[in-house]
Amino acid sequence: MSTSRSKKKLGHVTFLGAGPGDPGLLTIRAADALATADLVVVDRDTRDLVTGQCRHDAEIVIGAADPGDRAKAIIAAAREGRRVVRVLPGDGVLLASLAEEADAVAKAKLPLEIVPGVPSATAVPAYAGVPVTDKKTHAVHVVDAGPDAPEPDWAALASSPGTLVLLNCVKSIGKVAAALIEHGRKPETAIAVTTEGATRQQHTVVSTLDNIDRDAAGLAPSGVAVVGDVVRLRDRLSWWETKPLFGWRVLVPRTKEQAAALSEQLVSYGAIPVEVPTIAVEPPRTPQAMDRAIRGLVSGRYAWIAFTSVNAVRAVREKIEELGLDARALAGVKVACVGDQTASAVREWGITPELVPSGEQSSEGLLADWPAYDDVYDALDRVFLPRADIATETLVAGLGERGWQVDDVTAYRTVRAAPPPADIREAIKTGGFDAVLFTSSSTVRNLVGIAGKPHSSSVIAVIGPQTAKTAEELGLRVDVTASTPSAMLLAEALADFGRERRAADDVLPPGKANRAKAAARVKKAK
């Protein structure tokens, strides 16, 4: 009789490059590998680039300092059957420990995969608006100019007509420039040095070989430099650092779920959004009225349901799903939404709203388009209005005037969130934020209540006139108001303001100017 032993299934190891700094530059294959990983081994500089792609239950650890020790930990995890992803900086191949770690995994006879990332040598110059080749220049020489790198052949590099890309060069940029001039490069040769490339802290200095040591003083110690005629193209091709809100730290005081889309749009304008919840959403203290309304909704009691917020949509949807039903439960009920964002939440549920304001996205705008009750054509005269406990009475009164019976039901409560961490509170008070967005009167009151007033150097942007009035009553200067009450249009209005500021001050971006002033104030106070 033969017996067979069950072998423990081996895991898998993927080595991947994280790219130069923008999480959006992760390759599709890299994102797929991260999404299925059990263990993700990162360096301190790569952690934030990949966490958004990992499973919520994935273990993310900072690897040991020694490549050999890292390899041992990776091998041990893979032998336990885990899918391991080792994240390397840049493309993962150049100036990384890939060879040593991957070779150890191969010797352990474990399945492995190598997923190269976008290389910093080309991506960082591209983000600085400096293509490394053009129709006249085809040769590119990439050199590690770091303090621990071997001395390159400066004579050969200086005599080459091609573009020179220098990595890890900022600390030694004066010596590098002097060596190139000494071996024949013209002192007036253009050079661009970019630090924190492909991030929203990116900063590029354009100079010449004979002046770069002076002009690059004070830059972060690590960066990428490009030497050659292609640097001249930056005047026309700079696209990343010229975004309207580039480098601005923008406070977004909303609930986490509501902030996501707004933060995404701010990122597209180059901003660094910092989400600080000022409102927490909780169920109503007495749920009976909501339960009765939902049963009435399902049984055909209502002609209309009016949603005045995304939270109201969520509250009704959760109640419907608790009954084991889906969007079909609203068949025959007309749906009205106060604005586009609320309408999007309804559409995500599979429902197309019949009414969204054609003008102002507010209760007033919704009433302007709402038809009067007609006892000949309307079989039902009742409207279900699920809303927050602090909502205004405008919609209830207006619908009543139009002949409708309104069941005004508290679907959720909004309560003040806990105060943010001490460093956030300090930044709010001292001008550490370049702008603060307010999407409702309650966010103004709550932020001031839990963190204090934003500093006068911060740009205050509000969603509409009522929010502006509340902000001014609390002593804030309102700089930006959205043309229509919409979070997306609020971000757009702030971007327009940023463009105007940039046009008026092309030497130092307003965001960096504000933070420099704030830092000086804090230092003086100490």
Helices and strands as residue ranges (DSSP letters): E 12-17, G 23-25, H 28-35, E 39-42, H 47-50, G 51-53, E 59-62, H 67-79, E 83-88, H 98-107, E 112-115, H 120-127, E 140-144, H 154-159, E 163-167, G 170-172, H 173-182, E 190-195, E 203-208, H 212-215, E 223-227, G 229-233, H 234-237, E 249-252, H 256-268, E 272-275, E 279-282, H 288-299, E 304-307, H 310-322, G 327-330, E 334-337, H 340-348, H 363-369, E 382-388, H 394-401, E 405-416, H 422-430, E 435-438, H 441-451, E 459-462, H 465-473, E 480-481, H 487-504, H 510-525
